[in-house]
């Protein structure tokens, strides 16, 4: 699916990836499975491993302000563009 600013790709397994018009990913949603670690900034991976070792990142959103992460335990976490933890999002 395409709108003026992005392209949405939905895979047969239900995973969704949204790309901007330049082809950069903006959102990856793997439902209940883990997002590929290769696209998660190292600082965020480290924070999750240290603070939520038994949780998986199932969704990641990226914009100019930073990253929003959803864990499989339902928590939503916000990080700045350098991967530094900001807050738990309600």
N, C-alpha and C positions, 0 to 999 in steps of 0.2 A: 504494500500500500504506500502511496506517496502523497504528501501534501507539499505546500510551497517550501517548507523549511527542512523536511526530513523524509527519510524512507524507513518504513517498518518492514521487517522480515519476520515471518512466523514460520518456524520449522514444524515438521510433522509431529515431533515429540512435544510440541507446545511451547518450546523456548521462543523468546522474542528478543530481537535486537533492533534498536532504532539507530539510524545513522543520520548525521547531518548532511547537508547538500554537498559537502566536500568529501564524504565517505568516512568520516570519523565516527566511531560509535559514541552514542550519547546515553544509551540505556541498554542493559542486558538483564533479562528476567528469565531465570531458569526454574521458575515455579518452586519446587521443593528440593531441587538438586543444586549442587555447588556451582557457582560461577567459575569459569576457568581462572586459575590463579595467575596466569600469565598477564591478564589485563588489570589485575588489582595492584595498585601501587604498593611497593615494598613496605612503606611505613604503615599503611592500613593493614596489610597482612600481619605484620608484627604485632600491632595493637590488638587485633582480633585473637591471635594466638595466645597472647599474654592475658587477655581479659575475658575472652569467651572461647576457651579452648575446645569446648564440646559443641560449638555452634558452627554452622555453615553460612557463608554469604550466598544468598539465593537471588539477590537483585542488587545491581549497582547502577547509579545514575551519575552522570558527570555533566557539569556546566562550568561557566567561568568562575563561579564562586567556590567550587570544590566538588565533593562527592557525597552522595547519600547512599547508605548501605542498608539493606534489609537482611536480617539474620533469620534462620529457620525457626528461631524461638519467638519471632514476632517483633523483636526490637528493631527500631529504625535509628541509625546512628549517622551523625553528620560530621564530615571532615573538611578541613580547608583544602585548598588546591595543592598544598605540599604534603597532604596526608596526615596532618595533625588533627587529633580528635578535638571536636568543638562541643558536642552535646548529644544527648539522647533526644530524639525528636518524637513529639507526641503524635 
